[in-house]
Amino acid sequence: MGLFSSSANYSTTEHSLSSEEIRALVGQGHIPSLTPEQESLVEEVIREQRHGDGKISLQGIYEALSKLKHAGKISETDRAGVMQVFKHHFNK
């Protein structure tokens, strides 16, 4: 899987993900390319993408981040960095 991946390459298996987990994974400088403002945007869009039961898949995260990328709010590098963090978290 290259840097420019499509959502077809990401799992549709859903995982529980709390707001606190999202904040811990995205914030605190875990993705060096994100500014604090971008971290907040990423956290918000991922929280909104979750289902009512608090579950989300890697594909769902990718789709949420793609909205921000297409709006010019984050870069491809930002999206790839966030995806790496969540892939690692879900594969623990």
C-alpha positions in Angstrom: 0.0 0.0 0.0 1.5 3.3 -1.1 1.3 6.8 0.3 -1.7 7.5 -1.9 -4.0 4.7 -0.8 -7.7 4.4 -1.5 -10.3 3.5 1.1 -10.6 0.1 -0.6 -7.3 -0.8 1.0 -8.7 -0.2 4.6 -10.6 -2.6 6.8 -14.3 -2.2 7.2 -14.2 -4.1 10.6 -15.5 -1.7 13.2 -13.8 -1.0 16.5 -15.0 0.9 19.6 -13.3 4.2 19.8 -14.1 6.7 22.5 -13.6 10.5 22.3 -10.8 10.2 24.8 -9.0 7.6 22.6 -9.3 9.8 19.6 -7.9 12.7 21.5 -5.0 10.6 22.8 -4.2 9.2 19.4 -4.5 12.4 17.3 -3.3 15.0 19.8 -0.2 15.5 21.8 2.0 15.7 18.7 1.6 12.1 17.6 1.3 13.3 14.0 4.1 15.9 13.7 2.6 17.4 10.5 -0.6 18.5 12.1 -1.0 21.9 13.8 -3.1 22.0 17.0 -6.0 23.4 14.9 -5.8 20.5 12.5 -5.7 18.1 15.4 -9.0 19.5 16.6 -10.5 19.2 13.1 -9.4 15.6 12.7 -10.7 14.7 16.2 -14.1 16.3 15.4 -14.5 14.7 12.0 -13.6 11.2 13.3 -16.0 11.6 16.3 -18.8 12.6 13.9 -18.0 9.7 11.5 -18.5 7.1 14.3 -21.8 5.2 14.5 -24.2 5.7 17.4 -22.5 2.8 19.3 -19.1 4.6 19.1 -17.7 2.2 16.5 -15.7 3.1 13.4 -13.6 1.2 10.8 -10.3 2.2 9.2 -12.3 2.8 6.1 -14.6 5.2 8.0 -11.7 7.1 9.3 -10.1 7.3 5.9 -13.4 8.7 4.4 -13.7 11.2 7.2 -10.1 12.4 6.6 -10.7 12.6 2.9 -13.4 15.2 3.4 -10.8 17.3 5.2 -8.2 16.7 2.6 -10.5 17.6 -0.3 -11.5 20.8 1.6 -7.9 21.7 1.8 -7.8 21.5 5.6 -5.2 18.7 5.8 -2.6 17.4 3.4 -2.1 13.9 2.0 0.9 13.6 4.4 -1.4 14.5 7.3 -4.0 11.9 6.3 -1.4 9.2 5.8 0.1 9.9 9.3 -3.3 9.8 11.0 -4.1 6.5 9.2 -0.8 4.9 10.4 -1.6 5.8 14.0 -5.1 4.3 13.8 -3.9 1.2 11.9 -1.4 0.6 14.7 -4.0 1.2 17.4 -6.5 -1.2 15.9 -4.0 -3.9 15.3 -2.8 -4.1 18.9 
